[in-house]
Amino acid sequence: MTAKIVVVGSFNADLVSYMERMPRPGETVHGERFATGAGGKGSNQAVAAARLGADVTFIGRVGNDVFANLAYEIWDAEGVKREFVTRDDEVATGVAPILVDSSGENMIVVVLGANLRLRESDIDAARAQIAAADMLVVQREINLEIVPYALRTAKEFGVKTILNPAPADGASRESIQLADYLTPNEIELETLNGGEYDDVVSAARALLTRDDQTAVVTLGAQGARIVRPGESHLVPPFAVDVVDTTGAGDTFNAALAVGLSESKALGDAVRFANAAAALCVTKPGAADSAPYRADVDNLYRSAT
């Protein structure tokens, strides 16, 4: 069966400058290389899900500028449906200027731009697509009022939901309550709990408000931990040579959505997501590093 996924989220154009060292305030330095790329958590997740074989619809906003072309190029190349992406004439496409020095340290400025202009009307326009979906996925790099609205719309049609609470700062209790699956990493889990916590299980369980709600905490090299009101177990990672962890969380969320939509058992869906994230970190980049289905299936089957 083909998974039908709707992603409500962000697109940012990554503008990366590589240099020997960072400039000091007021100083100009010469860069060695410049690269542009497609980024934004929502777009990364949509592209990753499409590469895994899902039928993906993306809901978002971009500006009427050249940076939006990066989004259209990768969406069209990967088959992401974009008829519910609005081009906004008043604000720019989201951008992330990134400075990287020779040691790999970076400085990033994220300007969300059009992502913050997402409206209820954008969600309403796609009600039929949401109703027909197996899963709705949303993050928090957009107008935050839209996060619970999108989740409520999905619940109205009985569609399962994933909330990737990133960034986690200021996440509303309503959004958390509406999500069927919560997918924080360790830092986001700490933020959602208001500071340091004693252990992952108790911290994740403190977020759950319903017996049918699930937290899947991503733990990097340790794998991912499933936490339900009466259950907790660790799903181990796949051993790979790590090149770049950028985009791994987005790939994990996309693969989890696809696995669950294909009726995989929760543990199997998380293992599938671990396999996808493992392959993602073997390549540089964000959306560009998302793996294709055949490769994920091969790694997933190698450990089952």
BAFIVEX-132408 format. One line per field, with one value per residue (C-alpha): residue in three letters; residue number from 1; x, y, z. Coordinates in pm, 1 decimal, m for minus. Last residue first. Example, Ala and Ser with C-alpha at 12.3 -4.5 7.8 and 13.67 -1.06 7.14 Angstrom:
BEGIN
residu = c(SER/ALA) $
num = c(2/1) $
xx = c(1367.0/1230.0) $
yy = c(m106.0/m450.0) $
zz = c(714.0/780.0) $
END
This chain:
BEGIN
residu = c(THR/ALA/SER/ARG/TYR/LEU/ASN/ASP/VAL/ASP/ALA/ARG/TYR/PRO/ALA/SER/ASP/ALA/ALA/GLY/PRO/LYS/THR/VAL/CYS/LEU/ALA/ALA/ALA/ALA/ASN/ALA/PHE/ARG/VAL/ALA/ASP/GLY/LEU/ALA/LYS/SER/GLU/SER/LEU/GLY/VAL/ALA/LEU/ALA/ALA/ASN/PHE/THR/ASP/GLY/ALA/GLY/THR/THR/ASP/VAL/VAL/ASP/VAL/ALA/PHE/PRO/PRO/VAL/LEU/HIS/SER/GLU/GLY/PRO/ARG/VAL/ILE/ARG/ALA/GLY/GLN/ALA/GLY/LEU/THR/VAL/VAL/ALA/THR/GLN/ASP/ASP/ARG/THR/LEU/LEU/ALA/ARG/ALA/ALA/SER/VAL/VAL/ASP/ASP/TYR/GLU/GLY/GLY/ASN/LEU/THR/GLU/LEU/GLU/ILE/GLU/ASN/PRO/THR/LEU/TYR/ASP/ALA/LEU/GLN/ILE/SER/GLU/ARG/SER/ALA/GLY/ASP/ALA/PRO/ALA/PRO/ASN/LEU/ILE/THR/LYS/VAL/GLY/PHE/GLU/LYS/ALA/THR/ARG/LEU/ALA/TYR/PRO/VAL/ILE/GLU/LEU/ASN/ILE/GLU/ARG/GLN/VAL/VAL/LEU/MET/ASP/ALA/ALA/ALA/ILE/GLN/ALA/ARG/ALA/ALA/ASP/ILE/ASP/SER/GLU/ARG/LEU/ARG/LEU/ASN/ALA/GLY/LEU/VAL/VAL/VAL/ILE/MET/ASN/GLU/GLY/SER/SER/ASP/VAL/LEU/ILE/PRO/ALA/VAL/GLY/THR/ALA/VAL/GLU/ASP/ASP/ARG/THR/VAL/PHE/GLU/ARG/LYS/VAL/GLY/GLU/ALA/ASP/TRP/ILE/GLU/TYR/ALA/LEU/ASN/ALA/PHE/VAL/ASP/ASN/GLY/VAL/ARG/GLY/ILE/PHE/THR/VAL/ASP/ALA/GLY/LEU/ARG/ALA/ALA/ALA/VAL/ALA/GLN/ASN/SER/GLY/LYS/GLY/GLY/ALA/GLY/THR/ALA/PHE/ARG/GLU/GLY/HIS/VAL/THR/GLU/GLY/PRO/ARG/PRO/MET/ARG/GLU/MET/TYR/SER/VAL/LEU/ASP/ALA/ASN/PHE/SER/GLY/VAL/VAL/VAL/ILE/LYS/ALA/THR/MET) $
num = c(304/303/302/301/300/299/298/297/296/295/294/293/292/291/290/289/288/287/286/285/284/283/282/281/280/279/278/277/276/275/274/273/272/271/270/269/268/267/266/265/264/263/262/261/260/259/258/257/256/255/254/253/252/251/250/249/248/247/246/245/244/243/242/241/240/239/238/237/236/235/234/233/232/231/230/229/228/227/226/225/224/223/222/221/220/219/218/217/216/215/214/213/212/211/210/209/208/207/206/205/204/203/202/201/200/199/198/197/196/195/194/193/192/191/190/189/188/187/186/185/184/183/182/181/180/179/178/177/176/175/174/173/172/171/170/169/168/167/166/165/164/163/162/161/160/159/158/157/156/155/154/153/152/151/150/149/148/147/146/145/144/143/142/141/140/139/138/137/136/135/134/133/132/131/130/129/128/127/126/125/124/123/122/121/120/119/118/117/116/115/114/113/112/111/110/109/108/107/106/105/104/103/102/101/100/99/98/97/96/95/94/93/92/91/90/89/88/87/86/85/84/83/82/81/80/79/78/77/76/75/74/73/72/71/70/69/68/67/66/65/64/63/62/61/60/59/58/57/56/55/54/53/52/51/50/49/48/47/46/45/44/43/42/41/40/39/38/37/36/35/34/33/32/31/30/29/28/27/26/25/24/23/22/21/20/19/18/17/16/15/14/13/12/11/10/9/8/7/6/5/4/3/2/1) $
xx = c(1540.7/1882.9/1965.5/1601.7/1619.7/1945.0/1806.2/1470.3/1641.6/1846.7/1542.3/1338.0/1567.6/1780.3/1753.0/2095.8/1984.2/1711.4/1973.4/2334.0/2627.3/2595.9/2632.0/2395.0/2091.8/2161.5/2126.4/1811.4/1645.9/1745.0/1623.9/1291.5/1251.7/1333.0/1067.8/812.1/903.0/849.6/518.5/385.6/394.7/59.5/195.9/95.0/304.1/610.3/557.6/511.3/813.3/1015.5/929.6/1004.2/1342.3/1432.6/1360.6/1569.1/1859.5/1851.2/2200.5/2389.5/2685.6/2949.7/2869.6/3003.9/2717.0/2594.0/2215.6/2034.2/1859.4/1486.5/1458.5/1149.6/879.3/524.0/233.2/163.5/360.5/728.7/923.5/1295.8/1509.3/1863.8/2163.3/2370.0/2110.5/1854.9/1522.9/1231.8/918.3/624.2/291.2/m71.0/m350.6/m374.4/m403.5/m215.8/143.5/408.4/501.4/565.8/848.2/1017.3/963.3/1111.6/1402.2/1540.2/1594.0/1502.3/1672.7/1460.6/1099.5/982.9/925.9/1276.0/1434.3/1240.7/1355.5/1717.4/1673.3/1498.7/1125.8/889.2/532.9/280.8/m97.8/m75.4/m370.9/m252.5/89.4/m66.9/m299.6/m13.8/150.8/516.6/693.7/1046.7/1033.4/1188.7/1105.3/813.3/773.2/400.2/278.7/m91.0/m335.7/m634.9/m980.3/m1126.3/m1173.5/m840.7/m667.8/m832.9/m744.6/m377.3/m370.2/m529.6/m293.5/10.2/m145.6/m116.5/258.5/311.4/580.1/901.9/703.2/660.8/366.1/297.9/m46.6/m88.3/m299.2/m434.3/m773.6/m917.4/m601.2/m628.4/m994.7/m917.2/m641.5/m792.1/m879.0/m511.2/m410.1/m716.1/m593.3/m290.4/83.3/247.6/529.5/672.6/688.2/986.7/1150.3/1480.8/1724.8/2071.6/2336.4/2694.4/2906.3/3205.1/3346.6/3710.9/3765.4/3482.4/3113.6/2884.1/2514.1/2247.2/1912.0/1632.0/1253.0/1102.3/1051.3/745.7/467.7/408.1/341.9/350.6/112.8/195.6/m122.6/m58.7/279.4/263.7/604.3/719.8/1092.5/1214.2/910.0/963.9/1338.0/1295.0/995.9/1183.1/1496.4/1271.4/1137.5/1482.1/1439.0/1152.8/776.4/798.5/723.1/431.0/333.0/125.1/307.2/127.2/314.4/225.3/486.6/766.0/1050.9/1185.4/849.3/877.6/1227.5/1112.3/818.4/1033.7/1296.3/1021.6/877.8/1211.3/1339.4/1610.0/1682.1/2039.8/2276.6/2652.5/2943.2/3314.2/3639.8/3514.2/3720.0/3688.3/3523.1/3541.3/3287.3/3232.3/3494.9/3479.2/3474.1/3778.0/3900.8/3574.7/3269.6/2949.7/2616.8/2285.1/2014.4/1678.5/1408.0/1080.9/850.8/563.7/239.2/314.6/35.4/122.6/m55.0/126.6/113.2/0.0) $
yy = c(m813.4/m648.6/m675.0/m615.3/m252.2/m190.9/m326.7/m155.4/178.2/142.1/47.8/335.1/625.4/808.5/1171.4/1334.7/1600.1/1718.2/1813.8/1801.3/1563.9/1185.0/893.1/1068.3/999.9/626.2/603.3/817.8/576.9/272.5/431.8/511.4/146.0/45.6/292.8/146.2/m207.7/m114.8/53.8/m237.1/m157.5/m57.2/117.8/449.2/361.6/302.7/614.7/842.7/688.7/733.7/1102.6/1159.0/983.5/1178.6/1504.6/1396.9/1299.7/1626.7/1738.4/1453.1/1475.4/1211.9/930.0/584.7/345.5/118.2/88.2/209.7/14.3/43.0/108.5/7.4/168.1/63.8/149.3/513.1/485.0/554.3/429.6/503.5/574.5/476.2/526.3/707.4/982.0/949.9/1014.6/1005.4/837.1/947.4/770.5/861.8/606.0/630.8/1007.5/1309.6/1212.2/1473.4/1336.3/997.6/1153.7/1289.6/966.1/760.0/988.6/1001.3/1251.8/1567.2/1899.7/2198.6/2296.5/1951.3/2056.9/2203.7/1880.8/1676.2/1915.5/1861.1/1483.0/1462.0/1505.1/1287.4/1308.1/1066.5/1092.7/1470.9/1672.6/1690.2/1821.5/2090.9/2195.4/2209.8/2469.8/2446.5/2754.3/2638.3/2301.5/2397.8/2138.9/1958.9/1694.2/1644.1/1331.1/1286.4/1008.4/1102.9/1063.1/1334.2/1590.8/1473.9/1602.2/1942.2/1958.7/1889.4/2160.4/2411.1/2309.2/2393.4/2691.1/2925.8/2860.5/3037.8/2804.1/2635.5/2429.8/2084.8/1906.4/1559.6/1439.3/1065.0/822.9/1100.3/1120.7/1373.2/1582.6/1591.9/1694.2/1962.5/2116.1/2462.8/2468.0/2434.9/2735.7/2923.3/2869.4/3078.0/3032.7/3374.8/3270.5/3040.8/3341.8/3484.2/3225.3/3408.8/3156.3/3290.4/3020.6/3015.9/2708.0/2519.2/2268.9/2337.8/2521.6/2764.3/2736.3/3038.0/2967.7/3201.3/3028.5/3161.5/3161.4/3289.3/3663.6/3861.1/4053.4/3861.1/3527.7/3218.0/2965.9/2594.6/2390.0/2273.6/2141.6/1763.6/1614.0/1409.3/1401.4/1623.8/1849.4/1904.8/1958.2/2219.4/2390.0/2450.3/2584.6/2808.3/2969.7/3123.1/3323.9/3528.5/3536.5/3415.8/3069.4/2928.7/2581.9/2269.9/1970.5/1667.5/1336.9/1002.0/788.5/589.0/642.8/922.3/1095.6/1069.8/1221.9/1509.1/1588.2/1567.7/1801.9/2041.8/2053.5/2092.7/2372.0/2313.2/2317.7/2405.6/2682.4/2658.6/2900.3/2820.7/2968.1/3284.4/3598.2/3787.5/4121.5/4256.0/4471.9/4215.2/3939.7/3720.3/3340.6/3146.4/2962.1/3008.8/2819.6/3012.5/2826.6/2972.0/2721.7/2813.5/2753.9/2564.8/2514.2/2292.6/2107.4/1761.2/1542.0/1174.5/906.4/573.9/355.1/0.0) $
zz = c(1131.2/1116.7/746.4/660.9/772.5/584.8/257.0/304.8/362.4/43.4/m162.0/m18.9/m104.5/150.6/268.5/229.0/m19.5/218.1/477.2/360.6/387.5/352.8/597.9/839.9/619.4/606.7/984.2/978.9/733.4/938.6/1261.8/1093.7/990.6/1350.8/1468.3/1227.5/1341.1/1705.4/1623.6/1417.6/1047.3/907.8/597.4/752.6/1058.6/844.4/635.1/936.3/1110.7/791.4/770.7/1137.7/1112.5/798.0/978.8/1275.9/1052.2/858.8/954.0/1121.7/884.0/804.5/1047.6/963.9/1031.0/1310.9/1308.4/1618.9/1893.7/1967.4/2340.3/2531.9/2739.4/2818.0/3045.3/2957.1/2631.8/2567.3/2265.9/2288.6/1985.6/1889.0/2117.3/1851.6/1833.1/2112.0/1935.5/2179.5/2048.9/2261.2/2224.3/2296.2/2328.9/2708.3/2682.8/2825.7/2763.0/2832.7/3176.2/3011.5/2812.3/3123.9/3316.0/3034.9/2953.5/3306.2/3586.7/3396.5/3332.3/3239.5/3174.6/3073.0/2711.0/2704.2/2830.4/2575.5/2303.4/2405.9/2413.6/2075.9/2060.2/1853.6/1986.7/1832.1/1855.1/1875.8/2004.7/2366.4/2265.1/2049.3/2330.0/2580.0/2361.5/2263.4/2397.3/2318.1/2142.5/1808.9/1703.4/1861.2/1586.5/1619.3/1443.1/1370.4/1286.4/1071.2/1227.5/1005.1/1282.6/1424.3/1110.2/1141.7/1510.5/1429.7/1161.7/1399.5/1681.1/1462.4/1284.3/1581.5/1575.8/1244.3/1112.7/1226.2/1480.2/1325.2/1161.9/1021.8/914.1/862.7/660.4/441.2/269.6/516.2/490.8/111.4/130.7/388.3/174.9/130.5/500.4/595.3/385.7/513.6/868.4/772.6/709.6/732.1/965.4/699.8/466.5/653.4/879.0/909.3/1056.3/1139.7/1171.4/1299.8/1241.7/1373.6/1126.3/1209.4/879.6/950.6/855.2/822.0/759.7/618.4/680.0/462.0/469.4/145.4/148.9/253.3/80.3/m242.1/m68.9/m287.8/m131.1/m120.2/m144.4/m501.1/m391.2/m436.3/m359.9/m660.6/m580.4/m864.4/m837.9/m466.8/m518.6/m789.9/m632.3/m309.0/m472.1/m685.8/m368.7/m320.4/m641.8/m503.6/m460.1/m103.0/28.3/222.4/340.9/288.2/138.2/m4.3/m10.8/m171.0/1.1/m161.1/82.1/m136.3/m91.6/287.4/278.8/58.0/286.4/599.0/456.0/345.8/694.5/869.8/648.4/392.1/18.9/m62.2/m159.7/m155.1/m119.1/m105.8/22.2/188.4/227.6/554.7/632.8/988.0/1173.2/1447.8/1407.4/1100.2/1142.6/1027.3/718.2/533.0/406.0/327.1/331.0/217.8/319.4/166.5/422.4/376.2/668.8/767.0/722.7/586.1/451.3/407.4/206.2/239.4/m70.9/0.0) $
END
